[in-house]
Amino acid sequence: MKSLSLLFCLAFIILSSCQKETPNTNQAKQLTFEKINYYRYSIDSNSKPYKYRLEYYFDNGKPHRWLELDSTGTMMTDYIYAYNENWQHIGARYREDGTEEFSIEQVTYKNDSTMVTEWLDSLGTVYYTMIDNLNKLGKTYRAEFIGDTTHGYDSTFYTTEGFPKRIFFTNTKGKVYNDRRFEYDSVNAYGDWVIRKKIMGDTIQEIQKRETYYDKQFTSEHGKYLEGIISSGKWSENVISFTEDESVIFLTRTSDWENQFAFTAEKKNGIYTVTNSFEALDTIYNGAISPSGNKIIYSKRHGDSTSIHLMSRVKSNWYKHVKFNNISKIQGGYFFWLNNSEVCFQNKINNGDLVFAEIKNDQLIITDSLDTLNTNEGTEFSPYIAPDRAYIIFTRYTEGDIQNQGFFISHNSGNAISPKWEKPIKLNMLPYGWSANIINNGSQFIYTNGDDIYSVPIEKLKLK
């Protein structure tokens, strides 16, 4: 059974995440993502958080998922909300550090002012219950914790803005525990708190700094994209690709570069919710999903050589369709789909060169060697091509030459049918990385550094 302290923490976090703050301007916006950084008091400019809390919201404003991470980014708690068809909160699945399987929580309502939360064991038997008494705004002001018997009560008081002001637990003998107060030092233009102190007794125990976001970029200040969901913290994320409508992500994760695992994530109500293992594939080296989402091209490592494969979907079933090396003998990887039958990728010749190729009659046929982009000394790989073929962004790595390590861009001075690729220019504003993508109506540049997926506002690249 969970410890009481964990349950009280859970109750507080759920309460905090569900609160609807009242904006203090007419410019109210809906939160899409927030990150709370927890610092031990006192702090200075060099202080690092000892833990983090992330919360993601659906595009209708309902909370989707929150995670707690320790200072290293390791997941401590992962909580995913469940709703019925009317978007009423009916429970969750959650897991804690050291567990792979999710536990189940179910929520029911006795009436408009009473919510019942029950925790279930692996057999579906209720082993712990929390009964929340709700105020007129739907917020908990008193919560009863029940195991075999009642263990005690949480009491919560709020500020005039609706923020938790004081929370404490009282056992059945009237003894008060875990009494904490919150003082709010900063509120943003939309009425959401930004900095608060946690106080116990007369001592400041903690400073909490909250990052609040109202866009669709799901990126925190340090640049990680969908931290805890896509940027897992547990694995190294190596490549990422999107369908044309960005409804599906395909990515690989690894702790062993030559043997990576494929995952997908589907967008639901405005957000990529969870990543799922792509069971149709064994371990691969890297790969990419087609614009339609019906094909995946990927490579596998065999010592110093690679093989290129294509997998296709018929209805909901995926099939291993063809191994291109059987005919073409082409080796390579790090693919980008220009359309559903044409790809750009790294051909393994000459240390690694970029080429265009067509997929036709189960063959991979090189159509352009892109000589302007490639070098004899360096490795060029992992391209992104603009939809109108106005430019290519790719990664170059030349051993011992920092100026030829990083992202490069080549503009097309011709047209989409007869391109003329100009000499590549290094994008010095970006760190070294690969797997470039531009998403979100052209507003967001996505890449990996080999450990996590990062996001940069497109204006930072100054592409024009």
N, C-alpha and C positions, 0 to 999 in steps of 0.2 A: 504493500500500500504506500501511496505517496506520503512523504512527511508533511506535517501540517504547515511548516514554513514554506514549502514549495507550493502548496495549495493557496496559501494566503498571497504569495507572490503572483501566482497565476490569476487569482481573482482581481488583484489590483491592476495587473497589466491589461486584462480583458476590459475592465472598467475604464481604464484610461484610453484604450484604443477605440472604445465605442462612443466616447463622449463627442458631442457636437457643440463646438465652441461658437459663440455668437460674435460675428465680425463687428468691428467698430467703425467700418467705413461702408460706403455703398459699392465698393469694388470687391465684394466677397468673391472668392474663388474656391473651387473644390480641391482639396488635397488629393494628389495622386500618389505621393510617396513621401515618407518622412524617415529621418534617421536621428536617433537620440544617442549622443555621446556621453558616457558617464565618467566623471572624473572624481577621484578622491580629493577631498578638501585638505590643504589648500592647493591651488594650481597656479602655474605661471605659463609663459609662452612656450616653454619646452615640455609641458606636461602632456602625457598621452592618455587617452581613455583606457580604463581597465575593462570596459565592455561596451557593447553597442546594442541598440535595438532598432530593427528595421520594420517598417510597416508599409504595405502596398494596398492600394485601393482600386476597386473596379471603377469604370467610367461613370457609374451612377452614384458614386460616393460611398458605397458600402465597403467596409474593410474586407480585403481578400485574405491576407496572410501577414503574420508577424513572426519575426525571428529574433532571438537573442544570440549574440556572438561574443566570445571572449576577446581579449586584446590581440590574439593571433588570427582572429577571423574564424575560429572553429565554432561550429554551431553548438549552442547550449540548449536552446528550445526552438522548436519549429511548430507553429500553430496555424492551421488552415481552416478557415471558416466554412461552414455548410449552411445553405439557405434552401428554403422551399421555392416553389414556382412563383410565389408572391414576394420573394426576397425577404422573408422573415428568417431571422437567425434561428436555426434549429440544432446547432451543435458544431462539432469540429472534429478533425483528426489532428493529433499532435504527437510529437516524439521529443525525447530529451537526449542529452549527450550520452553516447555509448549505445544507443538503441537504433536499429535500422527500421524496425516495424513501427507503424503508427498505432497509438492507442485511440480509443473512441470516447468522445464526450457528446452527450445528447442534451438538448435544451427544449423544454416545454413551458407553457404559460398557464398558470391557474386562472389568471385574469389579467387585465391591463396593467396591474400594479404588482404582480407576483410572477417571478421567473424562477424556474427550477432547473438546475444544472446537475446532471448525473454522470459520474465516471464509471465506465464499464470495464470489466476484466476481459480476458481473451475468450471467455465463454459467453459473453454478453450479459453477465450478472452485474448489477449495480453494487459497487463497493463504497462509494462515497457520494454525498449529495450536498449541494449548496442551494439555499433558497434566498433569492434576492428580493427585497422589498424596494419597489421603484417609486421615485417621486413623479411629479406631473410631467417632467421632461424626459422620463424614461431612464433616469439614472439611479443607480443603487445608492440608497442611504443606509441600509442595514442588510447584512448578509449572515445567514445562519449556516454553520458548518456541521454536518451530521455524518458520523460513521455508524457505529453500533448505537450510539446515543449522540445527543448534541454536544459538541466540543466547545462551542462558543460562538461569538458574533463579531463581525466587522462593522464598524460605524464609519460613515464617510460624510464629511461636510465640504461644501463647495464655496468658491468665491462668487461674486456677483456675475463674473464672466462665464461661470460654469466650470472652472478648473478645480480639480481636487485640492482642498485646502488642508484638511486633516483627516487621517485614517488611523484607526487603532482597533486592536482586537481585545475583547473582554471574554474571559472564560466563564464557565457556569458558576464559579464562586465569586465573580465580580472583580477578579484580578485583571489589570490592564497590561497588555503586552504590545510590543512593536508599534508604539505610538510615534507617528511621524507627521511632521507638518511640511508644507511646501510654500515657499515665498517666490513670487514671480518677479524677476528683474527686467524682463524684456518681452514685449508683445509686438508682432509685426503688423503691417498695414491691413491684414486680413483678419485680425483678431486672434491669431494663433500664437501661443506662447513660444518663446525662443530660448530663454534662459531661466532656470529656476534652481532654487536651493532646496535640498532635502535636509530637514532639521529634526534631530531626535534629542529630547531634553532641551538643553540650551546650546547644543553643539551642532554646527553645520557638518553633516556627514558626507555630503556629496554635492557636486555641481553637475547639473544636467543641461547640456547644450543641444538644442533641437534644430536640425536642418529640415526645412519645409519646402516642398516642391509642388507646383501646380501645373506642370507641363506633362508631356507624354514621353519624356526622355529617360525617366527612371534611373537617374544617375546622381550619385552623391558628390560631395565636394572633391573627394580624391579621385573621381572619375570612373569608378567601377560601375559596369552596366548590370542592372538587375542583380545586385549583390545578394548572395544567398540563394538565388534562383538560377540564374545563368552563370554568374561568377560564383562558383560553389564554395571556394575556400578550402575544400577538401581535396579536389582534383586540380590538375593543370589543364586549362582549356586551350586547345591548340588551334582549331579552325572553327569558323562559324559562317553559315550562309542562310539566306532567307528566300522564301518563295516570292514571286513577283508582287503579290498582294500583301506580303509580310504576315500572312496568317500562320505560317509555320516556320520555325527555326530548326535547322539541322546543325549539330555541333559534335565535336569529339573531345573526350576527356581522357586523361592518362596519368599514370604514375610511371609509365614506361613508354618512351617516345615511339618506339617501333610497333607497339601494340596498344592501340587506342580503342576506346569504346565509343560507339555512336549513341547520341541522344537526340530526341526531338522535343519541342515545346510548341503548343498551340495557343494562339491568342484567343482569349474569351473575355467578352465584355471589356475590351480595351487593354488587356494586359496578358502577357505570357505567364500562365499560372504555375505550372510545375513542369519539370523536365522528366521525360520518360525514356528508359532504356530502349534503344531500337533493336528489338530482339531478332529481327530478320537478318542482321549482320553479325558475323563474328568480329574479332578484333581486326582493325584496319590501320592504315597509316594516316590517311586524311581523306576527305571527300566533300561533296557539295550537293545540295538538292536543286532540282531544276525549277525554273520559274513556275511551271504548272503544279509542282509538287508531286508529280507522278514518276519521276526518275531520280536516281542517285548515282552519280559517278564517283568512284573511289579508287584508291590505290592501296596495295598491300606490299609490305617489305619482305624480301627474301634475301637476307644477308645484304650484299651490296646492290642488289637489283630490285626493281619494283615491277608489279603487274597492275594493269588498269582494267577495271571492271565496270559494268553498268547493271544496275538493278532497276526493274520497272514494276509499277503497281498496276494491277488489274482489279478494278473495284477497290476492295479493302485489303487485298492480298498482295504481298511483295514477292517477286521471284528473281532469282539470280539469272540474268538474261544472257550476258555474253562476257567473255574474257577477251579484250581487244588484242592482247599480246599474241594470241594464237595466230593472228593474221598479220597485224601491222608491225609487231615487234617493238612498238613504241613503249618507252618507259617514262614515268614521270608522276606528277601529282599537283596538288595545290590548285584546284580547279575553280573557274568562274564560268557560269552559264551566260552566254550572250542572249540566247533564246533556247527553245526546247530541243534544238538539234545542233547547236553550235557552241563550242566551249573555247575558253582560253586557259592555258595551263602551262606548267613548267615541264618542258621536255628535258630529259636528263642529260642530253648531249652537251658538250662544251661547258662543263661545270654546272649546267642548268640554264636553259634559255626559255623565254616565253614564246609560245606559238599559238596561232589560231588553228582550230581543227573542226571538221564537220563529222557528225555521227550519221552514217548512212549505210543502210543494208548491213547492219551489225559490224560495220567497220569504222575505225577512227582514222580520218584522212586529214593530214596537215594541209592547210590552205594558205598560210602566211607564216613566215619564220620571224617576222618582226625584227629585222636586223638592226633598225635604228635604236631599239631599246636594249639590246643585248650586248654584253661585253665578253671578251675572252677570259678575263681574269676573275670576274665576279659571278655570283649566282643570282639570277633574276627569277622571282617566283611570286606566287600568291597575288594575281592581278584582280583589279576591279575596273570594269569598263562602264562609263556613263551610258544611260539608255540610248542617247542619240549618238554615241561613240565620239563625243566631243573631246574626251580625254581618257587616258588610262592611268590609274594609280597602281603601283606595284612595289614590291620590296626587293632591294638589292643588298647583297652581302659580299664584300670583298675582304678576305682575310688581311688583317693588319692595316687597313685603310679606312679610317673612321669616316672620311668624307664620302665614301661609297658604301656606307652601311645605314640603311633606313628606308623610309618611304620616298619614292620618286614619282613625278607626274610627267606625262608626255601629252601635249595637246595635239589635236588633229587639225591641221591646216587645210585638209581636203574636205571630204564629206563622208557620210556614213557608208556610201556604196564604194567610193574610191578614197579611202583614208590615206593621209600623208602624215606620218607620226614624226613630230619634232623631237629634237634632242631632249632627253629627260632632264628635269630639274629636281633637285632634292627639296623635300618639304621639311625644312630645318626646324619648324615649330613643333614637329612630332618626334617622340622618342622612337627608338628602334622597335619594330613590331611587324606583324603581317596579318593576313586575312582581312584586308580592307573591305568595308561595305559602307554604303551610304543609304540611310533609311529615313523613315518618318518624314515623308514629303520633301526629301532632300535636305533636311535640317540637321542631321546627326551622322557623324562619322564614327564607325565602329571598327575596332581592331583588337588583336590580342598581343600580349607581350610574352606569351608562352605559359603564363600562370593564370591570368584572369582576362576577361573581356572588358575593354575600356571604351568609353564614349567621349567624343569631343564635339562641341558645337561646330557646325560646318563653316561658319564665318571665320573661325580661327585659322582655317587652312588657306584663306584668301585665294580660292581657286580661280577667280576671274581677274 
